[in-house]
Amino acid sequence: MCDVRDFDFDLPRDLIAQEPSVERGTSRLLCLGRDTGAIEHRSVADLPQLLGAGDLLVVNNTRVFPARLIGRRVPSGGVVECLLIGRLDGAGSAQSTEKQREVNETWEALVHPGQRLGPGAQVVFEGQRTLHGEILERRFHGRRVVRLWTSDGSTVSEAVDAIGHVPLPPYIKRSDRPSDRDRYQTVFARRRGSVAAPTAGLHMTIPLIAALEKHGVDVVEITLHVGYGTFQPVRVDRVEDHRVEPERYGIGSDAAAALNAALEEGRRIVAVGTTTTRALETAALAGHGRIVSGESVSDVFIRPGFQWRVLSGLMTNFHLPRSSLLMLVAAFAGRERVLAAYAAAVRARYRFYSYGDAMLIL
């Protein structure tokens, strides 16, 4: 049995990064020896010297979409905020009439003010495009099922991209800005589907990747669409009782071949981020030690005692106290070593969380 309180730590509020680094790729990097607990203070720019020829670096190419919608209730006009969490239907449905064509999608969402928005409530979100909504169902923890539709022939995705806001994490205490559309997105972002960025990847730049490849490091991309569950608090007392929300992932055949070759040859596989980690270990679990290509869902909860099948290195940002992500990192490097590294990061005034600095565990 493991107590959630064992993953607590003290963090001064002024170390929670509210802004990204002035320049991408210049953040600090705390290097932690997985077996020794040795700590070294470096920079993300030092990655080509820290990794070696034959290492395989794995990144997540998911793309964040502007999932936060601000609109009004119909007909009262009261302000409504809606955070899209996950699509519930398939390809959506289209209804044609003589006057208009409506494109419908059904989503799970967090809606505010939730207590006033029960089934049947109508909302509208307006800007460059207009998006209509209707609350269909109440769910647990303030969630709702919402039907969204347009009436101009455009898709719901097009409307959301036009009028939505970047869903910055709740610990960033400011409104999103146009610049966040770029900075809260990795340079690999290609496959739309996340409501939060795979934040370790935010440190990577195209020149840094080129430098890594010049040093003989191979880089492959996979996909895991980050859900709102990444911010979900652990509401139980025992770690074993927690359940993580399922997230969709995909691994292409070329990536799977490269990963399996590295495993067979005993080369290091280094994941950039906990999201990449979960996808890799889920795929290996399904493939009994080999990486299976294709698309599936990851709901594995990686916590101390987990049997690792793929990873030999991890680059990750600093995570919330008592969070499932901190437990994942502790599972990889040991709880005491990780908490000691976090304490060292606080003393050295590292920047924490999504827009903060990074840690490399080898």
TORLUM-403004 format. One record per residue: x negated, y, z negated of N, C-alpha, C in turn; chain; residue in one letter; residue number from 0. Coordinates in steps of 0.05 Angstrom, whole numbers. Layout:
n.px:n.py:n.pz:ca.px:ca.py:ca.pz:c.px:c.py:c.pz:c:r:k
X:Y:Z:X:Y:Z:X:Y:Z:A:A:NUM;
...
This chain:
n.px:n.py:n.pz:ca.px:ca.py:ca.pz:c.px:c.py:c.pz:c:r:k
-17:-24:0:0:0:0:-18:25:0:A:M:0;
-9:45:14:-24:70:16:-5:94:11:A:C:1;
-14:112:-6:3:135:-14:-2:158:6:A:D:2;
20:171:15:17:194:33:1:216:20:A:V:3;
2:219:-6:-13:240:-20:-43:236:-17:A:R:4;
-52:212:-10:-80:207:-6:-91:221:19:A:D:5;
-73:233:34:-82:247:59:-76:277:57:A:F:6;
-76:287:33:-73:315:28:-100:329:27:A:D:7;
-100:355:33:-125:371:29:-117:400:28:A:F:8;
-134:416:16:-129:445:13:-140:460:37:A:D:9;
-124:477:48:-133:493:71:-124:522:68:A:L:10;
-143:541:67:-135:569:66:-119:577:91:A:P:11;
-98:592:87:-80:598:110:-94:614:131:A:R:12;
-115:629:124:-129:645:144:-146:629:163:A:D:13;
-149:603:157:-164:585:176:-146:572:196:A:L:14;
-120:577:195:-102:566:215:-103:585:239:A:I:15;
-114:575:261:-118:592:285:-92:601:297:A:A:16;
-89:627:300:-66:639:313:-70:645:342:A:Q:17;
-95:646:350:-103:652:378:-123:632:387:A:E:18;
-125:627:413:-146:610:423:-173:624:423:A:P:19;
-194:609:426:-220:622:428:-220:642:452:A:S:20;
-237:662:450:-238:682:471:-243:669:498:A:V:21;
-261:649:498:-267:635:523:-264:605:519:A:E:22;
-250:592:537:-246:563:534:-273:549:536:A:R:23;
-277:529:519:-302:514:519:-323:524:500:A:G:24;
-317:544:484:-337:556:466:-332:550:437:A:T:25;
-313:533:431:-306:528:403:-328:512:389:A:S:26;
-327:513:363:-345:498:347:-337:468:347:A:R:27;
-357:451:342:-353:423:343:-367:410:318:A:L:28;
-351:399:301:-362:384:278:-366:355:286:A:L:29;
-391:346:285:-397:318:293:-399:301:268:A:C:30;
-384:279:268:-382:261:245:-391:233:253:A:L:31;
-411:222:238:-419:195:243:-398:176:233:A:G:32;
-388:159:250:-366:141:243:-374:122:221:A:R:33;
-398:112:222:-407:92:203:-422:104:180:A:D:34;
-435:127:184:-452:139:164:-439:162:148:A:T:35;
-420:175:161:-409:199:148:-426:224:151:A:G:36;
-448:221:167:-466:244:171:-451:266:186:A:A:37;
-456:291:179:-442:314:191:-463:332:204:A:I:38;
-456:341:228:-473:360:242:-455:381:255:A:E:39;
-464:406:254:-448:428:265:-459:435:293:A:H:40;
-442:432:313:-451:437:340:-429:454:354:A:R:41;
-430:454:381:-411:469:397:-399:450:418:A:S:42;
-375:455:427:-363:439:448:-381:439:473:A:V:43;
-395:461:477:-413:463:500:-436:443:499:A:A:44;
-441:431:475:-462:411:472:-454:383:479:A:D:45;
-429:379:488:-420:352:494:-438:336:513:A:L:46;
-448:349:534:-466:333:552:-491:322:538:A:P:47;
-500:335:516:-523:325:501:-514:304:480:A:Q:48;
-489:305:472:-479:287:452:-469:260:463:A:L:49;
-460:261:487:-452:236:501:-474:227:519:A:L:50;
-473:202:528:-495:191:544:-486:178:570:A:G:51;
-505:172:587:-500:158:612:-486:132:607:A:A:52;
-464:127:621:-449:103:618:-425:106:600:A:G:53;
-424:127:584:-400:132:568:-376:138:586:A:D:54;
-353:130:577:-328:136:592:-311:154:575:A:L:55;
-306:178:585:-290:198:571:-262:197:583:A:L:56;
-242:195:565:-214:192:575:-198:217:566:A:V:57;
-184:229:585:-169:254:579:-140:249:586:A:V:58;
-123:266:575:-94:265:580:-86:287:599:A:N:59;
-74:280:622:-67:299:642:-38:308:641:A:N:60;
-25:305:618:3:314:616:4:345:618:A:T:61;
27:355:627:31:383:629:53:392:611:A:R:62;
48:413:595:69:424:578:89:440:595:A:V:63;
114:437:589:134:454:603:146:473:582:A:F:64;
157:496:591:166:516:572:193:508:560:A:P:65;
192:491:540:215:477:529:232:493:510:A:A:66;
224:518:503:239:534:484:256:554:500:A:R:67;
282:551:496:301:568:510:315:587:490:A:L:68;
318:612:498:332:632:481:355:643:497:A:I:69;
379:641:486:403:650:500:424:659:481:A:G:70;
449:655:490:472:665:474:495:645:475:A:R:71;
511:646:454:535:629:453:557:642:469:A:R:72;
573:625:482:596:633:498:621:626:483:A:V:73;
640:645:477:640:673:487:630:693:467:A:P:74;
621:685:443:616:704:421:592:721:426:A:S:75;
572:711:441:548:726:446:527:723:425:A:G:76;
530:707:405:510:703:384:485:690:395:A:G:77;
462:698:384:436:688:394:434:658:388:A:V:78;
424:643:408:420:614:405:391:608:414:A:V:79;
378:590:399:352:581:407:353:550:410:A:E:80;
341:540:431:343:511:437:315:502:445:A:C:81;
305:481:431:280:469:437:285:441:449:A:L:82;
279:438:474:284:413:488:263:393:478:A:L:83;
273:369:470:255:349:459:251:326:478:A:I:84;
272:316:491:269:294:509:293:290:527:A:G:85;
288:283:552:309:278:571:322:251:564:A:R:86;
349:250:565:363:226:557:375:211:581:A:L:87;
380:226:603:392:213:626:371:205:646:A:D:88;
379:195:669:360:188:690:353:212:707:A:G:89;
361:210:732:354:231:751:373:255:750:A:A:90;
393:254:733:413:275:732:435:270:752:A:G:91;
456:286:751:478:282:770:485:308:783:A:S:92;
494:306:807:502:330:823:532:328:829:A:A:93;
545:350:825:574:352:831:578:374:851:A:Q:94;
590:368:874:594:388:894:623:397:895:A:S:95;
628:422:897:654:434:902:652:453:925:A:T:96;
674:465:933:673:484:955:658:509:946:A:E:97;
658:516:920:647:541:911:618:537:902:A:K:98;
610:515:891:584:513:880:575:484:877:A:Q:99;
549:481:873:538:455:868:526:455:840:A:R:100;
535:438:822:524:437:795:505:413:793:A:E:101;
481:419:780:462:398:775:460:394:745:A:V:102;
466:370:735:469:365:707:446:348:696:A:N:103;
437:353:672:419:336:657:427:335:628:A:E:104;
421:313:615:427:310:587:401:308:571:A:T:105;
399:324:550:374:326:534:380:323:504:A:W:106;
360:313:490:361:316:461:346:342:455:A:E:107;
356:358:436:345:384:430:349:392:401:A:A:108;
331:409:392:335:423:366:349:449:372:A:L:109;
371:455:360:387:479:366:390:496:341:A:V:110;
387:522:344:391:540:321:409:563:330:A:H:111;
429:570:314:436:559:287:452:533:290:A:P:112;
441:511:282:454:485:286:480:482:273:A:G:113;
483:493:248:508:489:234:532:501:248:A:Q:114;
528:520:265:550:533:279:554:522:307:A:R:115;
538:503:315:540:493:342:546:464:342:A:L:116;
571:457:340:580:430:340:588:421:368:A:G:117;
596:396:371:605:386:398:626:405:410:A:P:118;
622:410:436:640:428:451:630:457:453:A:G:119;
611:465:436:601:492:437:587:497:464:A:A:120;
592:521:475:580:529:501:559:550:497:A:Q:121;
537:548:511:515:567:510:506:574:539:A:V:122;
492:596:541:481:603:567:453:616:563:A:V:123;
434:609:580:407:620:580:403:635:606:A:F:124;
396:660:605:394:677:629:367:690:632:A:E:125;
359:695:656:335:709:663:332:709:693:A:G:126;
309:700:703:307:697:732:326:676:744:A:Q:127;
333:657:727:353:637:734:373:636:711:A:R:128;
396:623:715:416:619:695:420:590:690:A:T:129;
419:583:664:422:555:656:445:553:635:A:L:130;
464:536:640:487:533:623:483:508:605:A:H:131;
496:508:582:493:486:564:518:481:548:A:G:132;
522:455:541:544:447:523:534:427:503:A:E:133;
541:431:478:533:412:457:552:388:459:A:I:134;
540:364:461:556:340:464:558:324:438:A:L:135;
537:324:422:536:306:399:516:316:378:A:E:136;
523:312:353:504:317:331:487:293:326:A:R:137;
461:298:319:444:276:311:429:283:285:A:R:138;
412:265:276:398:269:250:377:291:252:A:F:139;
370:302:229:349:322:226:354:347:244:A:H:140;
379:354:247:386:379:261:385:376:291:A:G:141;
383:352:301:382:349:330:410:347:343:A:R:142;
411:354:368:436:354:383:431:341:411:A:R:143;
452:330:422:452:322:450:465:345:466:A:V:144;
451:355:486:459:378:501:461:371:531:A:V:145;
483:379:543:485:377:572:476:404:584:A:R:146;
457:404:602:448:428:616:455:427:645:A:L:147;
463:450:657:468:450:685:464:478:697:A:W:148;
458:478:723:457:502:738:480:503:758:A:T:149;
485:526:768:508:528:787:499:542:813:A:S:150;
473:544:818:463:557:842:448:538:860:A:D:151;
450:512:854:436:492:871:408:486:863:A:G:152;
396:502:844:369:496:835:370:474:814:A:S:153;
347:462:809:346:441:789:344:453:761:A:T:154;
351:436:741:348:445:713:318:451:707:A:V:155;
300:434:718:271:439:714:263:466:725:A:S:156;
273:473:748:266:499:760:276:522:742:A:E:157;
300:519:732:311:540:714:295:542:688:A:A:158;
288:519:676:273:519:652:246:531:656:A:V:159;
232:524:678:206:536:683:207:566:687:A:D:160;
230:576:698:232:604:703:238:621:678:A:A:161;
254:610:660:264:626:637:254:616:610:A:I:162;
242:592:609:234:581:583:209:594:572:A:G:163;
205:589:546:182:599:531:164:576:524:A:H:164;
137:582:522:118:561:513:125:553:484:A:V:165;
128:528:479:136:519:452:111:517:434:A:P:166;
102:540:425:79:540:407:86:526:381:A:L:167;
66:513:368:72:498:343:82:517:321:A:P:168;
98:506:302:110:523:282:90:537:263:A:P:169;
65:528:262:46:541:244:32:564:258:A:Y:170;
38:569:284:28:594:297:50:614:294:A:I:171;
45:634:277:65:653:268:66:678:286:A:K:172;
71:674:311:75:696:329:91:686:353:A:R:173;
102:704:368:117:697:392:98:689:414:A:S:174;
107:673:432:90:665:454:87:689:473:A:D:175;
65:689:488:59:710:507:54:697:534:A:R:176;
55:712:556:50:701:583:23:686:584:A:P:177;
3:696:569:-24:683:570:-23:655:559:A:S:178;
-4:649:541:-2:622:530:5:601:551:A:D:179;
18:610:573:25:591:594:0:578:606:A:R:180;
-23:592:604:-48:582:614:-64:569:591:A:D:181;
-66:583:569:-84:575:547:-73:551:531:A:R:182;
-47:548:531:-35:524:518:-30:502:538:A:Y:183;
-49:499:556:-48:480:578:-77:471:583:A:Q:184;
-82:445:587:-109:436:593:-115:440:623:A:T:185;
-140:439:629:-148:442:658:-141:417:673:A:V:186;
-133:395:659:-125:371:673:-95:370:678:A:F:187;
-80:389:667:-51:387:667:-39:384:695:A:A:188;
-27:360:700:-15:355:726:13:344:724:A:R:189;
18:327:704:43:313:703:61:326:681:A:R:190;
82:339:690:100:355:673:115:336:654:A:R:191;
116:343:628:132:326:610:127:330:581:A:G:192;
108:347:572:102:350:544:115:375:532:A:S:193;
123:373:506:132:396:492:110:407:474:A:V:194;
87:394:474:64:404:459:39:396:474:A:A:195;
18:412:472:-7:407:487:-23:385:473:A:A:196;
-37:368:489:-57:350:477:-81:367:470:A:P:197;
-82:377:446:-99:401:439:-129:397:441:A:T:198;
-138:373:437:-167:368:440:-176:374:469:A:A:199;
-158:369:488:-164:375:516:-166:404:522:A:G:200;
-155:422:505:-156:450:510:-185:461:511:A:L:201;
-203:446:499:-231:455:498:-246:450:524:A:H:202;
-236:432:540:-251:424:564:-248:444:586:A:M:203;
-270:447:602:-270:465:625:-280:449:649:A:T:204;
-275:459:673:-285:446:697:-316:445:697:A:I:205;
-330:467:691:-359:466:690:-369:446:669:A:P:206;
-356:444:646:-364:425:626:-361:396:635:A:L:207;
-339:390:649:-335:364:661:-357:357:681:A:I:208;
-363:377:698:-384:374:718:-411:368:704:A:A:209;
-417:382:682:-442:377:667:-442:349:655:A:A:210;
-420:340:645:-418:313:634:-423:292:655:A:L:211;
-410:296:678:-414:277:700:-443:277:710:A:E:212;
-455:300:710:-484:302:718:-501:286:699:A:K:213;
-493:284:673:-508:269:654:-501:239:654:A:H:214;
-484:231:673:-477:203:675:-452:194:660:A:G:215;
-437:213:649:-412:207:636:-390:205:656:A:V:216;
-375:183:656:-352:180:673:-327:191:659:A:D:217;
-310:204:675:-285:216:664:-261:204:679:A:V:218;
-242:194:664:-217:184:675:-193:198:662:A:V:219;
-171:199:677:-147:212:667:-125:191:663:A:E:220;
-111:194:641:-86:179:637:-65:199:628:A:I:221;
-41:190:623:-19:208:615:-5:198:591:A:T:222;
-1:216:571:19:211:550:33:237:546:A:L:223;
60:237:549:76:261:546:81:265:516:A:H:224;
71:287:505:72:292:477:100:302:469:A:V:225;
112:288:450:139:296:441:138:313:416:A:G:226;
162:322:407:164:338:383:155:323:359:A:Y:227;
156:296:360:148:280:338:119:285:329:A:G:228;
103:297:346:75:303:338:75:322:314:A:T:229;
96:338:311:98:356:288:116:346:266:A:F:230;
127:322:270:146:310:251:132:305:224:A:Q:231;
142:316:202:129:310:176:134:281:168:A:P:232;
115:271:153:119:244:141:136:247:117:A:V:233;
161:237:118:181:242:97:182:220:76:A:R:234;
164:200:78:165:178:59:141:180:40:A:V:235;
141:165:19:119:165:0:97:145:7:A:D:236;
105:123:19:85:103:27:80:105:56:A:R:237;
54:105:64:47:108:92:60:86:109:A:V:238;
61:62:99:72:39:114:101:43:122:A:E:239;
116:60:107:144:63:113:150:84:135:A:D:240;
129:98:144:133:119:165:136:105:192:A:H:241;
152:118:209:155:110:237:149:133:255:A:R:242;
133:129:276:128:151:295:149:149:317:A:V:243;
154:172:329:173:173:351:160:162:377:A:E:244;
175:148:393:163:137:418:157:159:438:A:P:245;
135:156:452:127:175:473:119:160:498:A:E:246;
127:171:521:122:158:547:92:162:555:A:R:247;
81:141:566:54:143:576:51:128:602:A:Y:248;
30:134:617:24:121:642:-6:118:647:A:G:249;
-15:96:657:-43:91:663:-44:80:692:A:I:250;
-58:94:709:-60:86:737:-79:62:740:A:G:251;
-77:48:763:-93:24:767:-123:30:767:A:S:252;
-131:53:779:-159:59:780:-170:65:752:A:D:253;
-154:79:736:-162:85:708:-164:59:692:A:A:254;
-145:41:696:-145:16:681:-169:-1:689:A:A:255;
-176:-1:715:-200:-16:724:-225:-5:711:A:A:256;
-228:22:710:-251:34:699:-253:28:669:A:A:257;
-231:29:655:-230:23:627:-238:-6:621:A:L:258;
-226:-24:636:-232:-52:632:-261:-59:638:A:N:259;
-272:-46:659:-301:-50:665:-318:-40:642:A:A:260;
-311:-17:630:-327:-7:607:-325:-26:583:A:A:261;
-301:-37:579:-298:-56:557:-315:-81:561:A:L:262;
-314:-91:586:-329:-115:592:-359:-111:589:A:E:263;
-368:-87:596:-397:-81:596:-406:-70:570:A:E:264;
-388:-67:550:-396:-57:524:-404:-28:523:A:G:265;
-394:-12:542:-400:17:543:-380:31:524:A:R:266;
-389:55:515:-372:70:497:-348:83:512:A:R:267;
-325:81:500:-301:94:510:-294:115:489:A:I:268;
-294:141:498:-289:163:480:-263:177:489:A:V:269;
-244:177:471:-218:190:477:-218:219:470:A:A:270;
-208:236:487:-204:264:481:-175:267:471:A:V:271;
-173:267:444:-147:271:432:-133:246:421:A:G:272;
-116:250:402:-100:229:390:-79:218:409:A:T:273;
-70:235:427:-50:226:446:-62:206:465:A:T:274;
-86:212:475:-100:193:492:-106:167:477:A:T:275;
-113:170:452:-119:146:435:-94:128:434:A:T:276;
-71:139:428:-47:123:425:-40:108:451:A:R:277;
-43:122:473:-37:109:499:-56:86:504:A:A:278;
-82:90:500:-102:69:505:-97:45:487:A:L:279;
-94:50:461:-91:27:443:-64:13:446:A:E:280;
-43:27:454:-18:14:460:-20:-4:485:A:T:281;
-34:6:505:-37:-9:530:-54:-34:524:A:A:282;
-75:-31:508:-92:-54:501:-77:-75:484:A:A:283;
-60:-65:467:-44:-83:450:-25:-99:468:A:L:284;
-13:-86:488:5:-100:506:-11:-120:524:A:A:285;
-36:-113:530:-52:-130:548:-70:-149:533:A:G:286;
-66:-152:507:-83:-171:490:-112:-165:494:A:H:287;
-119:-139:492:-147:-130:493:-156:-118:519:A:G:288;
-140:-122:540:-146:-109:565:-125:-87:570:A:R:289;
-134:-67:586:-116:-44:592:-98:-52:615:A:I:290;
-72:-50:610:-52:-56:630:-43:-31:643:A:V:291;
-44:-29:669:-35:-5:683:-5:-4:684:A:S:292;
6:19:690:35:23:692:45:43:672:A:G:293;
71:45:670:84:64:652:99:49:631:A:E:294;
98:60:606:112:47:584:116:67:562:A:S:295;
122:58:538:127:75:516:109:67:493:A:V:296;
97:86:479:81:81:456:96:89:431:A:S:297;
99:70:412:110:76:386:93:64:364:A:D:298;
68:58:371:50:46:351:41:68:331:A:V:299;
42:61:306:33:79:285:5:71:277:A:F:300;
-15:86:284:-43:79:278:-50:91:251:A:I:301;
-55:74:232:-61:82:205:-84:65:194:A:R:302;
-96:72:171:-117:55:161:-110:26:160:A:P:303;
-129:9:169:-124:-19:171:-118:-28:200:A:G:304;
-115:-8:218:-109:-14:246:-132:-29:259:A:F:305;
-127:-48:276:-147:-63:291:-153:-49:317:A:Q:306;
-176:-36:320:-183:-21:344:-191:-40:366:A:W:307;
-182:-35:390:-188:-52:413:-203:-37:435:A:R:308;
-202:-11:435:-213:4:458:-234:25:449:A:V:309;
-227:42:430:-243:65:424:-269:59:410:A:L:310;
-290:74:418:-315:75:403:-322:104:398:A:S:311;
-306:123:406:-311:151:400:-285:167:403:A:G:312;
-283:189:388:-259:205:388:-265:235:385:A:L:313;
-255:251:403:-256:280:401:-228:290:394:A:M:314;
-225:305:373:-199:313:364:-200:340:349:A:T:315;
-178:354:349:-176:378:332:-171:370:303:A:N:316;
-170:390:286:-165:385:257:-134:385:253:A:F:317;
-124:366:238:-95:362:236:-83:370:209:A:H:318;
-57:370:208:-42:378:185:-46:358:162:A:L:319;
-45:368:137:-46:350:114:-22:331:115:A:P:320;
-26:306:106:-5:286:104:7:279:131:A:R:321;
-5:285:153:7:280:179:-2:253:190:A:S:322;
14:242:208:8:216:220:-18:219:237:A:S:323;
-23:242:248:-47:246:264:-72:245:247:A:L:324;
-71:257:223:-94:255:204:-98:226:196:A:L:325;
-76:211:193:-78:182:186:-92:167:208:A:M:326;
-86:174:233:-99:161:256:-129:165:255:A:L:327;
-137:190:251:-165:197:250:-179:182:226:A:V:328;
-165:180:204:-175:166:181:-178:136:186:A:A:329;
-159:125:202:-161:97:210:-186:92:227:A:A:330;
-194:112:242:-218:109:260:-244:112:245:A:F:331;
-246:131:226:-272:137:214:-272:133:184:A:A:332;
-249:126:172:-248:122:143:-237:147:129:A:G:333;
-219:143:111:-205:165:98:-225:183:83:A:R:334;
-242:171:67:-260:188:51:-279:204:68:A:E:335;
-290:191:89:-308:206:107:-294:229:121:A:R:336;
-269:223:130:-254:244:145:-247:267:126:A:V:337;
-238:261:102:-231:283:84:-256:299:75:A:L:338;
-279:285:73:-304:299:67:-311:318:90:A:A:339;
-307:308:114:-313:325:138:-294:349:139:A:A:340;
-268:345:132:-250:367:131:-258:388:110:A:Y:341;
-267:378:87:-276:397:66:-300:412:75:A:A:342;
-318:399:90:-342:413:101:-333:434:122:A:A:343;
-313:427:137:-302:446:157:-290:470:144:A:A:344;
-276:466:122:-265:489:107:-287:507:96:A:V:345;
-308:495:85:-330:510:74:-344:526:96:A:R:346;
-346:514:119:-359:528:142:-340:545:158:A:A:347;
-316:547:149:-295:564:161:-290:558:190:A:R:348;
-287:532:196:-277:523:222:-248:533:225:A:Y:349;
-239:536:250:-212:543:256:-196:517:259:A:R:350;
-172:516:247:-156:491:245:-132:492:264:A:F:351;
-124:467:271:-99:461:286:-101:467:316:A:Y:352;
-79:472:329:-78:470:358:-97:489:373:A:S:353;
-99:514:364:-118:533:377:-145:534:362:A:Y:354;
-150:514:346:-174:515:329:-198:501:342:A:G:355;
-218:494:325:-242:481:333:-238:451:334:A:D:356;
-259:436:340:-256:407:345:-276:391:328:A:A:357;
-271:365:328:-288:345:315:-294:323:335:A:M:358;
-319:314:334:-327:291:350:-337:269:332:A:L:359;
-324:246:334:-331:223:317:-344:201:335:A:I:360;
-369:195:329:-383:174:344:-397:155:325:A:L:361;
